[in-house]
Amino acid sequence: MEGIRWTDREQRNLLHLLMRHWNDENVRILEALMYILDIKSKDAYGQGIEHHGAIHGAFNKPLTWFLKERGQLELHIKDFSGKTPLEYAEEEVNRERHPDLFNSHRWEKSLHNLREICSNDKNSDT
């Protein structure tokens, strides 16, 4: 079990690294790991999985709704630099990338999915 609880020099664990990928299977992996690892853990920069997912454009629909339904999606929490996951997602959408790199539209889709969650939260408050 020690290997699964691994962290790197920046205090990132497997959950943080998982959030670098745009893949529908992320939900299955995350679900298995969240019972072993602390899903709320922060890295050395105060970033949780939400920050990492926003930076790397990981928020596909299944992952976004999985985290939302379990109350594990905190989009307004700030890291040590004072940025929220939504702010990172907006920055990443505007970053210039080669069109053939990764799935070039994943950042737009990720931001869209995060905004959709936020708008649903606001609608449910009224």
Number of C-alpha atoms within 10 A of each C-alpha: 6 5 7 11 13 12 15 10 8 10 15 20 22 20 24 21 14 20 24 18 18 20 15 14 11 20 19 12 13 19 14 11 17 13 9 11 16 12 19 15 16 19 19 14 12 16 23 25 27 30 27 24 27 27 24 21 26 27 32 23 18 16 24 21 18 16 17 15 10 8 9 15 20 17 17 14 16 17 17 10 9 9 15 19 26 23 17 19 27 17 14 19 20 10 9 8 11 9 9 7 8 11 11 15 12 18 26 17 17 28 26 17 19 25 15 14 18 15 12 11 12 10 9 8 7 5
